[in-house]
Amino acid sequence: MGSIPGAFKDDHEMGFRLIGFGYFLAGIIIILAIIIAEAVYPGYHVTQYISDLGAPSLSPHPCIFNISIIIYGFIVFLVSLFFLLQNRSSGSGNRCSSTNSKTISFIFIMISGICAIGVGAINEDLGVAHTLCAAFTFIFGILAAFFSGFWVKIPYNVISAIIAVFSFIALLFLVAEIDLGIGLGGIERMVAYPLILWEMGLGGYLMNEGKAMVLKEQPEQSDKNFIL
């Protein structure tokens, strides 16, 4: 029966921690950017769409939001890609459902990050393309949260599932233009904020569980002569 070499195992563990740090940092950046962009936008109210903060025709400082969400999306994309490359280079051949769900989750997060870059690069004034980027950012974020529920530990798997369902329902209300008295901007925040908080929570989870995740995969891999 094989085993994971100590140095490589340490590198793999550090990889999980760096990925977690990236997600957490990205969440902090976009939340602070939204707060600052709202503060310098005279008369702005949370009942307005978030993307209004990046529209040159509406916001006096659209670059605050647009540049920040591009940075956010790039970080999310980069660390997700890092996980997929690390997972591939580890020689993982495990086909158990938790491993597959983990890979699917990171693919969806990566796509969500790419779409977030599009939200900033194609501002609200440019119309349908921006709307599609925003919609796919939400959709793939929801899917990522849902599939993460199959591999993260209790209680975060339950939290992930609740957030995925909550954001999905809120997205349906947003598409149907049902504002429930909090404006469509408020409904949009019911989609976006839980997903951002989930992503930050996932970042904390990965930073804390990096070693445990490596050790958990060791017996399954060594039985098949794979090395993480």
C-alpha positions as CSV (number, residue, x, y, z in Angstrom):
1,M,0.0,0.0,0.0
2,G,1.4,3.4,-1.0
3,S,1.6,6.5,1.0
4,I,1.7,10.2,0.4
5,P,5.3,11.6,0.5
6,G,5.7,14.0,3.4
7,A,6.9,17.0,1.4
8,F,4.4,16.6,-1.4
9,K,1.6,16.2,1.2
10,D,2.7,19.4,2.8
11,D,2.6,21.2,-0.6
12,H,-0.9,19.8,-1.3
13,E,-2.1,21.0,2.1
14,M,-0.6,24.4,1.5
15,G,-2.4,24.5,-1.8
16,F,-5.7,24.1,-0.1
17,R,-4.9,26.9,2.3
18,L,-3.8,29.2,-0.5
19,I,-7.0,28.5,-2.4
20,G,-9.0,29.2,0.7
21,F,-7.2,32.4,1.3
22,G,-7.9,33.5,-2.3
23,Y,-11.6,33.0,-2.0
24,F,-11.7,34.8,1.4
25,L,-9.7,37.7,0.0
26,A,-11.8,38.0,-3.1
27,G,-15.0,38.2,-0.9
28,I,-13.5,41.0,1.2
29,I,-12.5,42.9,-1.9
30,I,-15.9,42.9,-3.5
31,I,-17.8,43.6,-0.4
32,L,-15.6,46.6,0.5
33,A,-15.8,47.8,-3.1
34,I,-19.6,47.8,-3.1
35,I,-19.7,49.6,0.3
36,I,-17.3,52.3,-1.0
37,A,-19.0,52.6,-4.4
38,E,-22.4,53.1,-2.7
39,A,-20.9,55.7,-0.3
40,V,-19.5,57.9,-3.1
41,Y,-22.7,57.6,-5.3
42,P,-24.9,60.5,-4.3
43,G,-28.5,59.4,-3.7
44,Y,-27.8,55.8,-4.2
45,H,-30.2,53.4,-2.5
46,V,-29.9,49.6,-2.0
47,T,-33.2,49.2,-3.9
48,Q,-31.1,49.9,-7.0
49,Y,-29.3,47.3,-8.9
50,I,-25.7,46.6,-7.8
51,S,-24.5,47.1,-11.4
52,D,-25.7,50.7,-11.3
53,L,-22.5,51.3,-9.3
54,G,-20.5,50.5,-12.4
55,A,-22.6,52.3,-15.0
56,P,-20.8,55.4,-16.3
57,S,-24.2,57.0,-17.1
58,L,-25.3,56.7,-13.5
59,S,-22.3,56.4,-11.1
60,P,-19.8,59.3,-10.6
61,H,-17.1,56.7,-9.9
62,P,-17.9,53.5,-11.9
63,C,-14.3,52.3,-11.9
64,I,-14.5,51.5,-8.2
65,F,-17.0,48.8,-8.8
66,N,-15.8,47.7,-12.2
67,I,-12.2,47.3,-11.4
68,S,-12.9,45.6,-8.1
69,I,-15.2,43.0,-9.6
70,I,-12.7,42.3,-12.3
71,I,-10.1,41.7,-9.6
72,Y,-12.5,39.6,-7.7
73,G,-13.3,37.5,-10.7
74,F,-9.7,37.1,-11.6
75,I,-8.8,35.9,-8.1
76,V,-11.7,33.4,-8.0
77,F,-10.8,32.1,-11.5
78,L,-7.1,31.8,-10.7
79,V,-7.4,29.9,-7.4
80,S,-10.1,27.6,-8.8
81,L,-7.8,26.9,-11.8
82,F,-5.0,26.3,-9.3
83,F,-7.1,23.7,-7.5
84,L,-8.0,21.9,-10.8
85,L,-4.3,21.8,-11.9
86,Q,-3.2,20.7,-8.5
87,N,-5.8,18.0,-8.5
88,R,-4.7,16.8,-11.9
89,S,-1.0,16.9,-11.1
90,S,-1.6,14.9,-8.0
91,G,-2.5,11.9,-10.2
92,S,-5.9,11.6,-8.6
93,G,-7.8,8.8,-10.2
94,N,-10.5,8.5,-7.5
95,R,-13.9,8.5,-8.9
96,C,-16.0,8.5,-5.7
97,S,-18.9,10.9,-5.6
98,S,-17.3,13.3,-3.1
99,T,-14.2,13.8,-5.3
100,N,-16.3,14.3,-8.4
101,S,-18.6,16.8,-6.6
102,K,-15.5,18.7,-5.4
103,T,-14.1,19.0,-8.9
104,I,-17.5,20.0,-10.3
105,S,-17.8,22.7,-7.5
106,F,-14.4,24.2,-8.4
107,I,-15.2,24.2,-12.1
108,F,-18.5,26.1,-11.4
109,I,-16.7,28.6,-9.1
110,M,-14.1,29.1,-11.8
111,I,-16.8,29.8,-14.5
112,S,-18.5,32.1,-12.0
113,G,-15.3,34.0,-11.7
114,I,-14.9,34.4,-15.4
115,C,-18.4,35.7,-15.7
116,A,-17.7,38.2,-12.9
117,I,-14.8,39.5,-14.9
118,G,-17.3,40.1,-17.7
119,V,-19.6,42.0,-15.3
120,G,-16.9,44.5,-14.7
121,A,-15.4,44.6,-18.2
122,I,-18.9,45.0,-19.8
123,N,-20.6,47.6,-17.7
124,E,-24.4,47.9,-17.3
125,D,-24.6,50.6,-20.0
126,L,-23.7,48.0,-22.6
127,G,-26.9,46.1,-22.1
128,V,-27.7,42.5,-22.7
129,A,-24.1,41.2,-22.6
130,H,-23.7,42.6,-19.1
131,T,-27.0,41.1,-17.9
132,L,-25.9,37.7,-19.2
133,C,-22.6,37.9,-17.4
134,A,-24.3,38.8,-14.2
135,A,-26.9,36.0,-14.6
136,F,-24.3,33.4,-15.3
137,T,-22.2,34.6,-12.3
138,F,-25.2,33.9,-10.1
139,I,-26.2,30.7,-11.7
140,F,-22.8,29.1,-11.5
141,G,-22.2,30.4,-8.0
142,I,-25.5,28.7,-7.0
143,L,-24.4,25.5,-8.6
144,A,-21.0,25.6,-6.9
145,A,-22.6,26.1,-3.5
146,F,-25.0,23.2,-4.2
147,F,-22.4,20.7,-5.2
148,S,-20.1,21.7,-2.4
149,G,-22.7,20.3,-0.1
150,F,-21.7,16.8,-1.2
151,W,-18.1,17.0,0.0
152,V,-17.7,19.6,2.8
153,K,-18.3,18.5,6.4
154,I,-21.3,19.1,8.6
155,P,-22.5,21.8,9.3
156,Y,-21.1,23.6,6.3
157,N,-22.7,21.2,3.8
158,V,-26.1,22.1,5.3
159,I,-25.2,25.8,5.2
160,S,-24.1,25.4,1.5
161,A,-27.3,23.7,0.5
162,I,-29.5,26.3,2.3
163,I,-27.6,29.2,0.6
164,A,-27.9,27.5,-2.8
165,V,-31.6,27.1,-2.4
166,F,-32.1,30.6,-0.9
167,S,-30.1,32.3,-3.7
168,F,-31.9,30.3,-6.4
169,I,-35.3,31.3,-5.1
170,A,-34.2,34.9,-4.9
171,L,-32.9,34.7,-8.5
172,L,-36.3,33.5,-9.6
173,F,-37.9,36.5,-7.9
174,L,-35.3,38.8,-9.6
175,V,-36.0,37.3,-13.1
176,A,-39.8,37.6,-12.4
177,E,-39.2,41.2,-11.2
178,I,-41.0,40.5,-7.9
179,D,-39.3,42.9,-5.4
180,L,-41.2,42.0,-2.2
181,G,-41.1,45.6,-1.2
182,I,-37.3,45.8,-1.0
183,G,-36.7,46.8,-4.6
184,L,-35.1,44.7,-7.3
185,G,-31.7,45.8,-6.0
186,G,-32.6,44.4,-2.7
187,I,-33.7,41.1,-4.3
188,E,-30.4,41.1,-6.3
189,R,-28.5,41.4,-3.0
190,M,-30.5,38.4,-1.7
191,V,-28.8,36.5,-4.5
192,A,-25.4,38.0,-4.5
193,Y,-24.5,38.5,-0.8
194,P,-25.3,34.9,0.4
195,L,-23.1,33.6,-2.4
196,I,-20.2,35.9,-1.5
197,L,-20.5,35.0,2.1
198,W,-20.6,31.3,1.2
199,E,-17.5,31.7,-0.9
200,M,-15.7,33.4,2.0
201,G,-16.9,30.7,4.3
202,L,-15.6,28.1,1.9
203,G,-12.3,30.0,1.9
204,G,-12.2,29.7,5.7
205,Y,-13.1,26.0,5.5
206,L,-10.3,25.3,3.1
207,M,-7.7,27.2,5.2
208,N,-8.8,25.2,8.3
209,E,-9.4,21.8,6.7
210,G,-6.5,21.7,4.3
211,K,-4.6,19.0,6.2
212,A,-7.7,17.0,7.0
213,M,-8.7,17.0,3.3
214,V,-5.3,15.6,2.3
215,L,-5.4,12.9,4.9
216,K,-9.0,12.0,4.1
217,E,-8.1,11.3,0.5
218,Q,-4.9,9.3,1.4
219,P,-6.4,5.8,2.1
220,E,-8.7,6.0,-1.0
221,Q,-5.8,6.9,-3.2
222,S,-3.1,4.6,-1.8
223,D,-5.4,1.6,-2.3
224,K,-5.3,2.3,-6.0
225,N,-1.6,3.3,-6.0
226,F,-2.4,6.9,-6.7
227,I,-0.4,9.7,-5.0
228,L,-2.0,13.0,-4.0
